[in-house]
């Protein structure tokens, strides 16, 4: 029998209010953001939407906290981060269940997210101790006899806007580096899954982080855009859709910017690899959390000599995936985050089929009432189909035959996106070629593009974004070098 995890109460983890300047603020603009259990539909919380005055208070508090945060020694910042990691570990089970409920994430994947959260924060604690500038060689020519070095300083207040799909770890990918380097943060989490951020505020409050240096506000677009446009904000760090990200770039002014946007990530299957193992990995990589990650496998290109065998193996693996209740440990494909996205995904599949694509498996809802869509594999697609050229952000992938490895690279690069790509090959020459020629931010060998370790530099090119995350790399983005010469 499949094991279903009993859902504990979640209300003790967070206050259903905005967290501003060290206080929980229950008054807003009169409207509320309602958070529901993504599978059962039960209401979890109603959070007041912040006013422009609430946002102003958060920005003023963050600006006022800069000295207090920066005056903490590296050792003190590291110790605070270690304390935060310990609190996350203490509440590991409850936080995972909160992610299951507010995000619809399968329970095993939610637990893996919390484990990653602990790693992210502990990595930030370590980096805080060794983060520094560099010696600059000047002792020649006009610089003969001179010594020079840089020291890195925090740039100021970070505006962080985060998505629903990793409601705690992607928040921590902005907050933990900011804490390590000494930058205050004003956070606007995703409306679909903000409760993990409010739980984090409680934990940050508990470790005694300087008042005002971390605020969390739910708000509508006009108030959020005030945060983005405000000249007192030193940097905007955004993770979300490319459409929204590039819009924010256009209105954010002169501030520093990091954009971690979407993609339609590809996998190449070369000849000579373990096809059965690759099929199992790809099936999960395309469908875990219903494909709702920006590096979910969406386009699969298989060289001609192994296409038929791999296709049959992949269809078999797809058929074995279970969809349904995310609290069931045997489920891979849980609910789509909301009805609008569920209907969009369904319409894109129907559009492709009507234009000539063939459904190999899936292609239909499993439970329309609960927004569960089947793990779907299409073939015979055309470049202009949305399932091919756009970001599905759902449990849908395309499988296409290519003549050889060179054509596979061309097909992967034929995209406006460039986040990560997976390459299954035993050829050293093909590994090197993939690294040289694939137009992406990361090439993952013998794994899916969804592979990510929280310390590695992560980000994309083209429409997939600007800058890099990964704790040390985010700290570099959030700081500036200052040169001394003597």
C-alpha positions as CSV (number, residue, x, y, z in Angstrom):
1,X,0.0,0.0,0.0
2,X,1.3,3.5,-0.8
3,X,2.3,5.5,2.3
4,X,0.5,8.8,2.8
5,X,2.0,11.3,5.2
6,X,-0.4,12.6,7.8
7,X,-0.7,16.4,7.5
8,X,0.1,18.2,10.7
9,X,-1.3,21.6,11.6
10,X,0.7,24.3,9.8
11,X,-0.6,27.5,11.5
12,X,2.0,27.4,14.2
13,X,4.8,27.9,11.7
14,X,3.7,31.4,10.5
15,X,1.6,34.4,11.3
16,X,-0.9,35.2,8.6
17,X,0.3,38.8,8.5
18,X,3.0,40.9,6.8
19,X,6.3,41.1,8.6
20,X,7.6,44.6,8.6
21,X,10.5,46.1,10.7
22,X,10.4,43.3,13.2
23,X,6.6,43.4,13.7
24,X,3.7,41.4,12.4
25,X,1.3,43.8,10.7
26,X,-2.3,42.5,10.2
27,X,-3.6,45.7,8.6
28,X,-3.4,46.1,4.9
29,X,-5.4,47.7,2.0
30,X,-8.6,45.8,2.8
31,X,-8.0,43.0,0.3
32,X,-6.5,39.6,1.1
33,X,-4.4,37.0,-0.5
34,X,-6.0,33.6,0.1
35,X,-3.7,30.6,0.2
36,X,-5.2,27.2,-0.4
37,X,-4.1,23.6,-0.1
38,X,-3.3,22.8,-3.8
39,X,-4.8,19.3,-3.7
40,X,-7.7,19.5,-1.3
41,X,-8.7,23.1,-2.0
42,X,-8.9,23.9,1.7
43,X,-8.1,27.4,2.8
44,X,-4.8,27.6,4.7
45,X,-4.5,31.3,5.4
46,X,-5.7,34.8,4.4
47,X,-2.9,37.4,4.3
48,X,-3.6,41.1,4.1
49,X,-2.3,42.8,1.0
50,X,0.2,45.5,2.0
51,X,-0.4,49.2,1.3
52,X,2.0,51.6,-0.3
53,X,2.6,52.9,3.3
54,X,3.4,49.4,4.5
55,X,6.0,49.1,1.7
56,X,7.5,52.4,2.5
57,X,7.9,51.4,6.2
58,X,9.7,48.2,5.1
59,X,12.1,50.1,2.8
60,X,12.8,52.8,5.4
61,X,13.4,50.1,8.0
62,X,15.7,48.2,5.7
63,X,17.7,51.3,4.9
64,X,18.0,52.1,8.6
65,X,19.3,48.6,9.4
66,X,22.2,48.7,7.0
67,X,24.8,49.8,9.6
68,X,23.6,47.2,12.2
69,X,23.9,44.4,9.7
70,X,27.3,45.5,8.3
71,X,28.7,46.0,11.8
72,X,28.2,42.4,12.6
73,X,31.5,40.6,12.2
74,X,31.8,37.9,9.6
75,X,31.9,35.5,12.5
76,X,28.7,36.9,14.0
77,X,26.9,36.7,10.6
78,X,28.1,33.1,10.2
79,X,26.9,32.2,13.7
80,X,23.4,33.7,13.0
81,X,23.2,31.6,9.8
82,X,24.2,28.5,11.6
83,X,21.5,29.2,14.1
84,X,19.0,29.6,11.3
85,X,20.1,26.3,9.7
86,X,19.6,24.6,13.1
87,X,16.1,26.0,13.4
88,X,15.2,24.8,9.9
89,X,16.5,21.4,10.8
90,X,14.5,21.4,14.0
91,X,11.2,22.1,12.1
92,X,12.2,20.0,9.0
93,X,9.1,17.9,9.0
94,X,6.6,20.7,9.5
95,X,8.2,22.9,6.9
96,X,8.1,20.1,4.4
97,X,4.4,19.5,5.0
98,X,3.8,23.2,4.6
99,X,5.4,23.1,1.2
100,X,3.3,20.0,0.3
101,X,0.1,21.9,1.2
102,X,0.8,25.4,-0.1
103,X,2.8,24.3,-3.2
104,X,1.3,20.9,-4.1
105,X,4.8,19.5,-4.1
106,X,5.1,15.7,-3.7
107,X,6.2,15.0,-0.1
108,X,9.5,13.3,-1.0
109,X,10.5,16.3,-3.1
110,X,9.4,18.7,-0.4
111,X,11.6,16.9,2.1
112,X,14.4,17.1,-0.3
113,X,13.8,20.9,-0.6
114,X,14.2,21.3,3.1
115,X,17.4,19.3,3.1
116,X,18.6,21.7,0.4
117,X,17.5,24.7,2.5
118,X,19.8,23.5,5.3
119,X,22.7,23.1,2.9
120,X,22.1,26.6,1.4
121,X,22.1,28.3,4.8
122,X,25.1,26.3,6.1
123,X,27.0,27.1,2.9
124,X,26.2,30.8,3.4
125,X,27.5,30.5,7.0
126,X,30.8,29.1,5.6
127,X,31.1,31.6,2.8
128,X,30.6,34.5,5.3
129,X,33.9,33.5,7.0
130,X,36.0,33.4,3.8
131,X,34.3,35.9,1.5
132,X,36.9,38.6,0.6
133,X,38.5,40.6,-2.1
134,X,41.7,39.9,-3.9
135,X,45.3,41.1,-4.2
136,X,45.9,43.2,-7.3
137,X,49.3,43.0,-9.0
138,X,50.6,46.6,-9.6
139,X,54.3,46.3,-8.8
140,X,55.5,47.1,-12.4
141,X,55.7,50.1,-14.6
142,X,53.9,53.2,-13.1
143,X,52.8,51.0,-10.2
144,X,56.3,49.8,-9.2
145,X,56.6,49.6,-5.4
146,X,52.8,49.8,-4.9
147,X,50.6,47.3,-3.1
148,X,46.9,47.0,-4.0
149,X,44.0,44.9,-2.8
150,X,40.2,45.0,-2.9
151,X,37.7,44.5,-0.1
152,X,34.1,43.7,-0.8
153,X,31.3,45.7,0.7
154,X,27.6,45.1,0.7
155,X,25.7,47.2,-1.8
156,X,22.7,47.9,0.3
157,X,19.1,46.9,0.4
158,X,18.0,43.9,-1.8
159,X,14.5,43.6,-3.2
160,X,13.7,39.9,-3.6
161,X,10.8,38.6,-5.6
162,X,10.4,34.8,-5.6
163,X,8.3,32.1,-7.3
164,X,6.0,29.4,-5.9
165,X,7.8,26.3,-7.0
166,X,10.6,26.3,-4.3
167,X,8.9,28.5,-1.8
168,X,11.6,28.2,0.8
169,X,14.9,27.3,-0.9
170,X,14.6,29.9,-3.7
171,X,13.8,32.5,-1.1
172,X,16.9,31.4,0.8
173,X,19.0,31.6,-2.3
174,X,18.4,35.4,-2.0
175,X,18.2,35.8,1.7
176,X,21.1,33.6,2.9
177,X,23.7,35.2,0.7
178,X,22.4,38.7,1.6
179,X,22.7,37.8,5.3
180,X,26.2,36.4,4.8
181,X,27.4,39.6,3.0
182,X,25.5,42.0,5.2
183,X,22.6,43.3,3.0
184,X,19.1,43.9,4.3
185,X,16.2,42.3,2.3
186,X,12.7,43.2,1.5
187,X,10.9,40.1,0.2
188,X,7.8,39.8,-1.9
189,X,7.0,36.0,-2.2
190,X,4.7,34.4,-4.7
191,X,1.0,34.8,-3.9
192,X,0.3,31.1,-4.4
193,X,2.8,29.9,-1.8
194,X,3.9,32.7,0.6
195,X,3.6,30.8,3.9
196,X,7.1,29.3,3.8
197,X,8.4,32.9,3.6
198,X,6.4,33.9,6.6
199,X,7.7,30.8,8.5
200,X,11.2,31.9,7.6
201,X,10.5,35.4,9.0
202,X,9.6,33.7,12.3
203,X,12.8,31.8,12.3
204,X,14.9,34.8,11.4
205,X,13.2,36.8,14.1
206,X,14.1,34.0,16.6
207,X,17.8,34.1,15.8
208,X,17.9,37.8,16.7
209,X,18.7,39.2,13.2
210,X,18.8,43.1,13.4
211,X,15.4,44.7,13.4
212,X,14.3,45.9,10.0
213,X,16.9,43.9,8.1
214,X,14.3,41.4,6.8
215,X,10.7,42.1,5.9
216,X,8.1,40.0,4.0
217,X,5.1,41.6,2.3
218,X,2.3,40.3,0.3
219,X,1.0,42.9,-2.1
220,X,-0.6,43.6,-5.4
221,X,1.3,44.6,-8.5
222,X,1.3,48.4,-8.0
223,X,2.8,48.1,-4.5
224,X,5.3,45.5,-5.7
225,X,6.4,47.8,-8.5
226,X,7.0,50.6,-6.0
227,X,9.6,48.3,-4.4
228,X,11.1,47.6,-7.8
229,X,11.3,51.2,-8.9
230,X,12.5,52.7,-5.6
231,X,15.9,54.3,-5.9
232,X,16.8,53.4,-2.3
233,X,16.9,49.8,-3.3
234,X,20.4,48.8,-4.4
235,X,19.6,45.6,-6.2
236,X,16.6,43.6,-7.5
237,X,16.9,39.8,-7.4
238,X,14.0,38.2,-9.2
239,X,13.1,34.6,-10.0
240,X,10.1,33.9,-12.2
241,X,8.8,34.1,-15.7
242,X,10.8,35.7,-18.5
243,X,7.8,38.0,-19.4
244,X,7.7,39.5,-15.9
245,X,11.4,39.5,-15.4
246,X,12.2,41.5,-18.5
247,X,9.3,43.9,-17.7
248,X,10.9,44.5,-14.3
249,X,14.2,45.1,-15.9
250,X,12.6,47.9,-17.9
251,X,11.2,49.7,-14.9
252,X,13.8,49.1,-12.2
253,X,16.1,52.1,-13.0
254,X,19.8,52.1,-12.3
255,X,19.9,49.5,-9.6
256,X,21.8,46.3,-9.9
257,X,19.8,43.4,-11.3
258,X,19.8,39.6,-11.2
259,X,17.2,37.7,-13.2
260,X,16.7,33.9,-12.9
261,X,14.0,33.3,-15.5
262,X,12.5,30.4,-17.4
263,X,13.5,27.8,-20.0
264,X,12.5,24.9,-22.1
265,X,15.4,22.7,-21.1
266,X,16.7,20.0,-23.3
267,X,18.2,16.6,-23.0
268,X,20.4,14.9,-25.7
269,X,20.5,11.1,-25.7
270,X,23.7,9.9,-27.5
271,X,24.4,6.4,-28.7
272,X,26.4,4.1,-26.4
273,X,24.8,5.1,-23.1
274,X,22.7,3.0,-20.7
275,X,19.3,3.7,-22.3
276,X,17.2,2.1,-19.6
277,X,18.9,4.1,-16.9
278,X,18.7,7.3,-19.0
279,X,15.0,6.7,-19.6
280,X,14.2,6.4,-15.9
281,X,16.1,9.6,-15.1
282,X,14.5,11.6,-17.9
283,X,11.0,10.4,-17.1
284,X,11.4,11.7,-13.5
285,X,13.3,14.8,-14.7
286,X,10.4,15.8,-16.9
287,X,7.6,15.2,-14.5
288,X,8.6,15.6,-10.9
289,X,6.5,18.3,-9.3
290,X,4.4,18.1,-12.4
291,X,7.2,19.7,-14.4
292,X,6.9,23.0,-12.5
293,X,10.6,23.9,-12.4
294,X,12.4,26.1,-14.8
295,X,15.0,23.4,-15.5
296,X,12.4,20.6,-16.0
297,X,13.2,18.4,-19.0
298,X,11.0,19.6,-21.8
299,X,12.8,18.8,-25.1
300,X,14.4,15.4,-25.6
301,X,16.6,14.8,-28.7
302,X,17.7,11.3,-29.4
303,X,20.2,10.2,-32.1
304,X,18.6,8.1,-34.8
305,X,20.5,4.9,-34.1
306,X,18.9,4.5,-30.6
307,X,15.7,6.5,-31.0
308,X,13.3,3.5,-31.3
309,X,14.7,1.7,-28.3
310,X,14.9,4.8,-26.1
311,X,11.3,5.8,-27.1
312,X,9.9,2.5,-26.0
313,X,11.8,2.5,-22.7
314,X,10.8,6.1,-22.0
315,X,7.1,5.4,-22.7
316,X,7.3,2.5,-20.2
317,X,8.8,4.7,-17.5
318,X,6.2,7.4,-18.1
319,X,3.4,4.8,-17.7
320,X,4.9,3.8,-14.3
321,X,4.7,7.4,-12.9
322,X,1.9,8.0,-10.4
323,X,-0.2,11.2,-10.4
324,X,-2.4,12.4,-7.6
325,X,-2.2,13.4,-3.9
326,X,1.2,15.0,-3.2
327,X,1.1,13.7,0.4
328,X,1.3,10.2,-1.0
329,X,5.0,9.2,-1.0
330,X,4.6,7.2,-4.2
331,X,3.3,10.2,-6.3
332,X,5.6,12.0,-8.7
333,X,3.0,14.2,-10.5
334,X,1.0,16.3,-8.1
335,X,-1.4,19.1,-8.9
336,X,-0.7,22.1,-11.1
337,X,-0.4,25.2,-9.0
338,X,-3.8,26.7,-10.1
339,X,-6.6,26.3,-12.5
340,X,-5.3,28.9,-15.0
341,X,-2.0,27.1,-15.5
342,X,-3.8,23.7,-15.7
343,X,-6.1,25.0,-18.5
344,X,-3.1,26.6,-20.3
345,X,-1.1,23.3,-20.3
346,X,-4.1,21.3,-21.5
347,X,-4.7,23.8,-24.3
348,X,-1.1,23.7,-25.4
349,X,-1.2,19.9,-25.7
350,X,-4.5,20.0,-27.6
351,X,-3.1,22.7,-29.9
352,X,0.0,20.5,-30.7
353,X,-2.1,17.4,-31.3
354,X,-4.5,19.3,-33.6
355,X,-1.4,20.6,-35.6
356,X,-0.1,17.0,-36.1
357,X,1.8,16.0,-33.0
358,X,1.4,12.5,-31.7
359,X,0.7,11.6,-28.1
360,X,2.9,8.7,-27.0
361,X,1.6,8.7,-23.4
362,X,-0.7,10.9,-21.3
363,X,-2.2,14.0,-23.1
364,X,-5.2,14.4,-20.8
365,X,-6.2,15.4,-17.3
366,X,-6.1,12.9,-14.5
367,X,-8.3,14.9,-12.2
368,X,-9.5,18.2,-13.5
369,X,-11.1,19.1,-10.2
370,X,-7.8,19.0,-8.4
371,X,-5.8,20.3,-11.4
372,X,-3.8,17.1,-11.9
373,X,-2.6,16.6,-15.5
374,X,-1.1,13.3,-16.8
375,X,2.6,13.0,-17.5
376,X,2.6,13.6,-21.2
377,X,5.1,12.8,-24.0
378,X,4.6,14.1,-27.5
379,X,6.5,13.4,-30.7
380,X,6.3,14.8,-34.3
381,X,6.1,18.4,-33.0
382,X,7.0,21.5,-35.0
383,X,9.3,24.3,-33.8
384,X,6.5,26.8,-33.7
385,X,4.3,24.7,-31.3
386,X,4.2,26.2,-27.8
387,X,5.1,22.8,-26.3
388,X,8.4,23.2,-28.2
389,X,9.3,26.8,-28.3
390,X,7.7,28.2,-25.1
391,X,8.0,27.1,-21.5
392,X,5.3,24.6,-20.6
393,X,6.0,24.6,-16.9
394,X,4.0,21.4,-16.6
395,X,4.3,17.6,-17.0
396,X,4.7,17.8,-20.8
397,X,7.8,16.9,-22.9
398,X,8.6,16.4,-26.6
399,X,10.6,13.5,-27.9
400,X,12.3,13.9,-31.3
401,X,14.7,12.0,-33.5
402,X,17.9,13.6,-34.8
403,X,20.4,12.4,-37.3
404,X,23.5,12.7,-35.0
405,X,25.0,14.5,-32.1
406,X,25.7,17.6,-34.1
407,X,22.1,18.0,-35.1
408,X,21.1,17.5,-31.5
409,X,23.2,20.5,-30.5
410,X,21.6,22.6,-33.3
411,X,18.1,21.7,-32.1
412,X,18.9,22.5,-28.4
413,X,20.3,25.9,-29.4
414,X,17.3,26.6,-31.6
415,X,15.5,28.3,-28.7
416,X,15.1,31.8,-27.2
417,X,16.1,30.2,-23.8
418,X,19.4,29.0,-22.5
419,X,19.3,27.9,-18.9
420,X,20.7,24.3,-18.6
421,X,20.9,21.2,-20.8
422,X,21.5,17.5,-20.0
423,X,23.7,15.4,-22.2
424,X,23.8,11.6,-21.9
425,X,27.0,10.4,-23.6
426,X,30.0,8.2,-23.0
427,X,32.1,10.2,-25.6
428,X,34.7,12.6,-24.1
429,X,34.7,14.3,-27.5
430,X,31.0,14.9,-27.3
431,X,31.2,16.1,-23.7
432,X,33.8,18.7,-24.8
433,X,31.7,19.7,-27.8
434,X,28.6,20.1,-25.7
435,X,30.5,22.4,-23.3
436,X,31.9,24.4,-26.2
437,X,28.8,24.7,-28.4
438,X,25.6,24.5,-26.3
439,X,24.2,28.0,-25.6
440,X,23.2,27.5,-22.0
441,X,24.4,28.5,-18.6
442,X,25.1,24.9,-17.5
443,X,25.8,21.6,-19.2
444,X,25.0,18.5,-17.1
445,X,26.6,15.3,-18.3
446,X,24.8,12.0,-17.9
447,X,21.9,13.7,-16.0
448,X,18.9,15.8,-16.7
449,X,19.1,19.7,-16.8
450,X,17.1,19.8,-13.5
451,X,20.3,18.8,-11.6
452,X,21.3,21.6,-9.2
453,X,23.6,21.8,-6.2
454,X,23.1,24.9,-4.2
455,X,26.7,26.0,-4.1
456,X,27.2,25.9,-7.9
457,X,26.9,29.0,-10.2
458,X,23.4,28.8,-11.6
459,X,21.7,31.0,-14.2
460,X,21.1,31.3,-17.9
461,X,21.7,33.3,-21.1
462,X,19.3,34.7,-23.7
463,X,15.8,34.9,-22.4
464,X,16.7,32.8,-19.4
465,X,18.2,35.6,-17.4
466,X,21.1,37.7,-16.2
467,X,23.6,37.0,-13.4
468,X,24.2,33.9,-11.3
469,X,22.9,32.4,-8.1
470,X,24.6,29.9,-5.9
471,X,25.6,31.2,-2.6
472,X,29.1,32.6,-3.3
473,X,28.1,33.9,-6.7
474,X,25.0,35.6,-5.3
475,X,27.2,37.2,-2.6
476,X,29.4,38.6,-5.4
477,X,26.3,40.1,-7.0
478,X,25.3,41.6,-3.7
479,X,28.6,43.3,-3.0
480,X,31.1,45.6,-4.7
481,X,34.9,45.6,-4.6
482,X,36.6,48.7,-3.2
483,X,40.3,49.1,-4.2
484,X,43.1,50.4,-1.9
485,X,46.5,51.3,-3.3
486,X,49.5,52.3,-1.1
